[in-house]
């Protein structure tokens, strides 16, 4: 039950305006949220493919020193040449050990340390005794560090997390204004004020609209037209939403202008993100809602294009009595594969900078499929959902949840449990509305 807190209806004395209304509503909750601890994540080192540019540049910097005497543009402190393996093959641990020696040599030269491992007295200092020479060694050091980053990635170990139980409390106040002119033009706006724990979604930028026989034009913090057409996600559970794993991810979620037109139960929508000045970032949606055989049925489709990625979504839902079923499927074609390039080899005299080549890579498609079922019995509603996220070449991610809500009249008792890809989330508490 929602009550008007601030003058539910205010007559506006202006030409052409019949009436306007401002409503203030709010929600709040108190409860507990338990999150299952995560297993330890072991750090690992991943070696990357050797490109033509990285191999040639590595060879220049790693050329053998003569009698252990350092030379301009060469940072090998030994008399044995350093070279990478075959182009297209992955670098090795030994390659990274050798490049660390090159990085150390360049660092010592910049420090002015005469104790460079390979240097005879005074030689290292002579290589950086002018501003131009110092700048060149600094540029070479940056190239060596980039070369290493292009050949290896190291992740650190993350310690196991313990089970945790935290409070789940917040309040949100919404301001909604609406009105209609004597000529039949409807208009309105909404914004939300939050006082929430860190980590909750802001979602409070507000939105505005005008509508009439021409349709409805909206601006502000909007969902993409494909999300509106396909109906968002399936039904969620719990007091807090338990990380909202029932939602479908839409690449158009940050659109800020939209148009829709409805007739005879059919709604067409189009939206854009006008902040994007180059490339594509638009979406379209189409949905139908109506009565069929005693049930309320909705069917929706939507498609968005963001840069080179295209997402297509479809949904169907049906409600009869207290039973509601909903299913959504969404597929994101993440664009063309990345074409490999050779990059630029750093020249022997340092006049050409090193630019690593791009290794050919695929852009695997992502599919999302979700189903929910809810049943309302007087004041009690029970809900369950399941969702699978499949990315080509990776293990599927599975989510499922179950929960209930009991309406006490302005206050609801809610509880839920979600298996978030093998991590369990549980919450319980009271939700208020006013």
C-alpha positions as a printed Julia matrix, in Angstrom:
434×3 Matrix{Float64}:
  0.0     0.0     0.0
  1.4     3.39   -0.99
  0.22    6.67    0.42
  0.67   10.17   -0.88
  2.93   12.08    1.48
  2.92   15.42   -0.22
 -0.23   17.02   -1.73
 -1.26   14.2    -4.02
 -2.94   16.62   -6.42
 -1.98   20.23   -7.08
 -3.79   22.48   -9.56
 -1.28   24.43  -11.57
 -2.34   27.95  -12.62
 -0.89   28.13  -16.09
 -2.33   28.5   -19.57
 -3.21   25.18  -21.21
 -2.6    23.06  -18.09
 -5.57   21.23  -16.58
 -4.05   19.5   -13.56
 -0.81   18.13  -12.19
  0.0    15.68   -9.46
  3.04   15.07   -7.31
  3.38   11.84   -5.36
  6.0    10.91   -2.81
  6.35    7.22   -2.09
  8.95    5.17   -0.35
 10.26    1.71    0.43
 12.47    0.46    3.22
 13.72   -2.86    4.54
 15.35   -4.44    7.56
 16.83   -7.91    7.56
 19.9   -10.11    7.31
 21.94  -11.31    4.33
 24.23  -14.35    4.54
 26.86  -14.98    1.86
 28.73  -18.27    1.59
 32.5   -17.92    1.72
 34.4   -18.37   -1.54
 37.1   -20.97   -2.09
 40.7   -19.87   -2.48
 41.61  -18.71   -5.98
 45.1   -19.85   -6.88
 47.25  -17.33   -8.69
 48.6   -18.3   -12.06
 50.96  -17.13  -14.77
 49.74  -17.07  -18.35
 52.25  -16.8   -21.18
 51.09  -15.06  -24.34
 51.82  -15.58  -28.01
 54.97  -14.16  -29.59
 54.36  -11.66  -32.37
 56.68  -10.57  -35.17
 57.22   -7.19  -33.47
 57.89   -8.62  -30.0
 60.38  -11.17  -31.36
 62.33   -8.6   -33.41
 62.37   -6.0   -30.62
 63.43   -8.56  -28.02
 66.34   -9.55  -30.31
 67.54   -5.93  -30.58
 67.52   -5.31  -26.82
 68.93   -8.76  -26.08
 71.88   -8.74  -28.46
 75.02  -10.15  -26.8
 77.32   -7.76  -24.99
 80.99   -7.71  -26.01
 83.31   -8.61  -23.14
 80.41   -7.75  -20.81
 80.58   -4.11  -21.85
 77.16   -2.42  -22.15
 76.26   -0.77  -25.44
 73.74    1.81  -26.56
 70.31    0.23  -27.18
 71.51   -3.15  -25.91
 70.65   -4.17  -22.35
 71.9    -7.74  -22.28
 74.41   -8.04  -19.41
 75.82  -11.3   -20.8
 77.79  -12.39  -23.87
 75.0   -14.78  -24.94
 72.28  -13.4   -27.21
 68.69  -13.47  -25.99
 65.97  -14.39  -28.5
 62.33  -15.41  -28.34
 60.95  -18.59  -29.86
 58.73  -19.02  -32.89
 56.23  -16.34  -33.87
 52.76  -17.58  -32.86
 54.12  -19.81  -30.1
 53.82  -18.81  -26.45
 56.67  -17.21  -24.52
 58.34  -19.24  -21.77
 59.34  -18.65  -18.16
 62.96  -18.39  -19.35
 62.03  -15.6   -21.77
 60.51  -13.6   -18.93
 63.55  -14.2   -16.71
 65.78  -12.83  -19.47
 63.61   -9.77  -20.07
 63.75   -9.03  -16.34
 67.56   -8.88  -16.74
 67.15   -6.36  -19.55
 64.76   -4.27  -17.45
 67.19   -4.36  -14.5
 70.08   -3.19  -16.7
 68.09   -0.24  -18.05
 66.92    0.69  -14.55
 70.48    0.69  -13.2
 71.7     2.89  -16.03
 69.02    5.46  -15.26
 69.93    5.38  -11.57
 73.51    6.36  -12.39
 74.71    3.32  -10.46
 78.24    2.44  -11.62
 77.72   -1.06  -10.2
 75.84   -2.23  -13.29
 76.43   -5.98  -13.29
 77.91   -6.06  -16.78
 79.75   -2.73  -16.77
 83.33   -1.77  -16.46
 83.86    1.32  -14.32
 82.37    4.44  -15.84
 80.94    2.82  -18.97
 77.3     2.76  -17.77
 77.48    6.41  -16.69
 78.78    7.41  -20.12
 75.64    5.94  -21.72
 73.36    8.43  -19.93
 75.56   11.5   -19.51
 73.36   13.74  -21.67
 69.67   14.6   -21.54
 69.08   12.96  -24.94
 70.81    9.73  -23.87
 68.9     9.65  -20.59
 65.61   10.15  -22.42
 66.44    7.33  -24.85
 67.2     4.86  -22.05
 63.98    5.89  -20.29
 62.05    5.25  -23.52
 63.8     1.88  -23.91
 62.88    0.94  -20.33
 59.22    1.73  -21.03
 59.39   -0.39  -24.19
 60.92   -3.3   -22.24
 58.2    -3.11  -19.6
 55.53   -3.06  -22.3
 57.24   -5.97  -24.03
 57.03   -7.99  -20.82
 53.35   -7.11  -20.34
 52.69   -8.27  -23.91
 54.26  -11.66  -23.18
 53.0   -12.63  -19.72
 50.12  -12.04  -17.28
 50.42  -12.98  -13.61
 47.5   -13.09  -11.19
 47.94  -13.26   -7.43
 46.38  -15.8    -5.13
 43.13  -14.71   -3.46
 42.64  -16.14    0.02
 39.54  -18.15    0.81
 36.62  -16.05    2.03
 34.66  -16.86    5.16
 30.89  -17.07    5.44
 29.5   -13.67    6.38
 26.21  -12.37    7.72
 25.43   -8.68    7.33
 22.53   -6.33    7.92
 20.33   -5.61    4.91
 18.67   -2.29    5.59
 17.98    0.77    3.46
 15.36    3.4     2.57
 14.44    4.85   -0.81
 12.13    7.79   -1.49
 10.64    8.34   -4.95
  9.19   11.58   -6.28
  6.77   11.18   -9.2
  5.13   14.08  -10.95
  2.49   13.81  -13.65
  0.03   16.02  -15.41
 -2.09   16.61  -18.49
 -2.82   19.72  -20.51
 -6.28   20.78  -21.7
 -5.26   19.59  -25.17
 -4.58   16.06  -23.87
 -0.78   16.15  -23.75
  0.45   14.05  -20.82
  3.76   14.71  -19.11
  5.68   13.51  -16.09
  8.98   12.89  -14.37
 10.39   10.7   -11.61
 13.51   10.7    -9.48
 14.63    8.65   -6.52
 16.56    9.66   -3.4
 18.57    6.9    -1.73
 20.02    6.37    1.7
 21.48    2.93    1.16
 24.41    0.76    2.15
 27.5     0.94   -0.08
 27.25   -1.26   -3.11
 23.54   -0.81   -3.8
 22.67    0.28   -7.31
 22.18    4.05   -7.53
 19.63    4.08  -10.36
 18.48    7.52   -9.2
 19.31    9.77  -12.15
 15.64   10.32  -12.9
 13.59   10.25  -16.1
 11.04   12.46  -17.86
  8.39   11.92  -20.54
  5.73   13.51  -22.69
  3.02   11.46  -24.38
  0.0    11.87  -26.59
 -1.58   10.49  -29.72
  1.89   10.55  -31.32
  3.25    8.07  -28.75
  5.57    8.54  -25.78
  8.95   10.27  -25.74
 11.19    9.62  -22.7
 14.61   10.88  -21.62
 16.92   10.26  -18.69
 17.93    7.05  -16.94
 16.24    4.49  -19.23
 16.37    0.84  -20.18
 17.03    0.06  -23.83
 14.01   -0.6   -26.05
 15.09   -4.22  -26.5
 15.02   -4.73  -22.72
 11.58   -3.11  -22.49
 10.34   -5.25  -25.36
 11.69   -8.51  -23.97
 10.48   -7.69  -20.47
 13.76   -7.34  -18.58
 14.44  -10.45  -16.53
 12.45  -13.2   -14.86
 10.99  -13.01  -11.34
 13.5   -12.67   -8.5
 13.47  -13.79   -4.88
 14.44  -12.58   -1.43
 14.42   -9.38    0.56
 17.39   -7.81   -1.23
 17.13   -9.54   -4.62
 20.22  -11.6    -3.68
 22.43   -9.91   -6.31
 19.58   -9.98   -8.86
 20.84  -13.06  -10.68
 17.34  -13.43  -12.14
 18.07  -10.44  -14.39
 19.23  -10.7   -17.98
 22.24   -8.54  -18.91
 21.45   -6.08  -21.7
 24.18   -4.11  -23.47
 21.69   -1.24  -23.99
 21.1    -0.61  -20.28
 22.52    2.95  -20.34
 20.23    4.49  -22.98
 18.96    8.02  -22.37
 16.32    8.72  -25.03
 13.45    6.5   -26.14
 10.25    6.53  -28.16
  7.37    4.07  -28.03
  3.98    3.76  -29.66
  1.17    1.44  -28.5
 -1.99    0.29  -30.22
 -4.31   -2.7   -29.74
 -2.01   -4.36  -27.22
  1.1    -3.99  -29.41
  3.95   -1.68  -28.37
  6.88   -0.67  -30.56
  9.93    1.01  -29.03
 13.2     2.57  -30.14
 16.03    3.93  -27.97
 19.55    5.33  -28.17
 22.46    6.45  -26.04
 23.09    9.96  -27.38
 26.39   10.18  -25.48
 27.87    7.87  -28.13
 29.03   10.08  -30.99
 30.64    7.44  -33.2
 29.51    3.93  -34.01
 26.18    2.33  -33.2
 24.36    2.27  -29.87
 20.64    1.8   -30.5
 17.89   -0.69  -29.73
 14.4    -1.68  -30.89
 11.69   -3.69  -29.19
  8.25   -5.08  -29.97
  5.81   -6.65  -27.52
  2.21   -7.83  -27.38
  0.01   -8.23  -24.31
 -3.52   -9.57  -24.32
 -5.98  -12.18  -23.14
 -5.8   -15.7   -24.54
 -7.96  -18.56  -23.25
 -8.53  -16.9   -19.89
 -4.83  -16.13  -19.37
 -2.94  -12.86  -19.72
 -0.17  -13.46  -22.24
  2.8   -11.27  -23.18
  5.24  -11.93  -26.03
  8.25   -9.71  -26.64
 11.29   -9.43  -28.91
 14.13   -6.93  -28.92
 17.47   -6.26  -30.57
 20.29   -3.84  -29.81
 23.45   -2.91  -31.7
 26.37   -1.54  -29.67
 29.53   -1.03  -31.71
 29.96   -4.37  -33.53
 27.99   -6.48  -31.02
 24.35   -7.42  -31.67
 22.08   -8.74  -28.9
 18.75  -10.41  -29.7
 16.26  -11.24  -26.95
 12.85  -12.96  -26.84
 10.42  -13.58  -23.99
  7.01  -15.05  -23.26
  4.95  -14.88  -20.08
  1.52  -16.08  -19.05
 -0.6   -15.46  -15.94
 -3.78  -17.26  -14.93
 -5.3   -17.17  -11.48
 -2.38  -16.97   -9.08
  0.11  -18.69  -11.42
  2.66  -16.75  -13.48
  5.24  -18.28  -15.83
  7.96  -16.39  -17.7
 10.8   -17.46  -19.99
 13.51  -15.37  -21.67
 16.31  -16.2   -24.05
 18.97  -13.72  -25.17
 21.96  -14.16  -27.46
 24.78  -11.65  -27.92
 26.8   -11.9   -31.12
 29.92  -10.16  -29.85
 31.09   -9.04  -33.26
 33.75  -10.2   -35.72
 36.89  -11.98  -34.6
 40.0    -9.91  -33.93
 42.35   -9.99  -36.91
 46.01  -10.44  -36.04
 48.59   -7.79  -36.96
 52.39   -7.8   -36.9
 52.82   -4.55  -34.97
 55.92   -2.35  -35.2
 59.46   -3.45  -34.42
 61.55   -1.06  -32.38
 64.44    0.03  -34.61
 68.03   -0.63  -33.6
 68.77    3.07  -33.1
 65.56    3.78  -31.18
 64.02    6.07  -33.79
 60.97    3.8   -34.19
 58.92    2.86  -31.13
 57.92   -0.69  -30.3
 54.22   -1.49  -30.8
 53.21   -5.07  -30.13
 51.22   -6.88  -32.76
 47.66   -8.0   -32.12
 47.25  -11.73  -31.79
 44.24  -13.07  -33.69
 41.41  -13.85  -31.28
 37.81  -14.92  -31.33
 34.91  -13.0   -29.78
 32.77  -15.84  -28.43
 29.01  -15.36  -28.36
 27.14  -15.32  -25.03
 23.71  -16.87  -24.52
 21.41  -16.3   -21.53
 18.35  -18.41  -20.77
 16.06  -17.93  -17.77
 12.72  -19.29  -16.52
 10.64  -18.34  -13.46
  7.42  -19.53  -11.87
  5.38  -17.7    -9.22
  2.21  -18.68   -7.42
  0.14  -16.34   -5.26
 -2.16  -17.78   -2.57
 -4.02  -15.01   -0.74
 -1.26  -13.01    0.99
  1.51  -15.54    0.2
  3.56  -15.58   -3.01
  6.12  -18.31   -3.73
  8.69  -17.84   -6.52
 11.45  -19.91   -8.11
 13.79  -19.18  -11.01
 16.71  -20.67  -12.91
 19.17  -19.03  -15.31
 22.12  -20.26  -17.39
 24.79  -18.06  -18.98
 26.72  -19.85  -21.74
 29.82  -18.39  -23.37
 31.38  -20.31  -26.24
 34.6   -21.95  -25.07
 33.93  -21.41  -21.35
 32.1   -23.35  -18.67
 28.41  -22.51  -18.23
 27.43  -20.36  -15.26
 24.25  -21.52  -13.51
 21.98  -19.63  -11.11
 18.81  -20.7    -9.34
 16.69  -19.33   -6.52
 13.64  -19.93   -4.36
 11.78  -17.57   -2.05
  8.51  -16.39   -0.6
  6.78  -13.14    0.34
  3.91  -12.71    2.79
  1.93   -9.47    2.64
  1.05   -8.14    6.11
 -0.51   -4.95    4.73
  2.08   -2.27    4.01
  4.77   -4.6     5.37
  5.9    -7.83    3.68
  7.84  -10.69    5.2
 10.36  -11.91    2.62
 12.99  -14.64    2.46
 15.04  -16.22   -0.3
 17.95  -18.48   -1.13
 20.03  -18.36   -4.33
 22.72  -20.67   -5.69
 24.9   -18.22   -7.6
 27.12  -20.51   -9.65
 27.98  -22.62   -6.55
 27.99  -19.71   -4.08
 24.99  -19.66   -1.75
 23.2   -16.44   -0.78
 20.4   -16.29    1.82
 18.35  -13.38    3.17
 15.35  -12.78    5.41
 13.53   -9.74    6.72
 10.76   -7.17    6.41
 10.04   -4.84    3.5
  7.98   -1.67    4.05
  6.13    0.52    1.59
  4.54    3.9     2.29
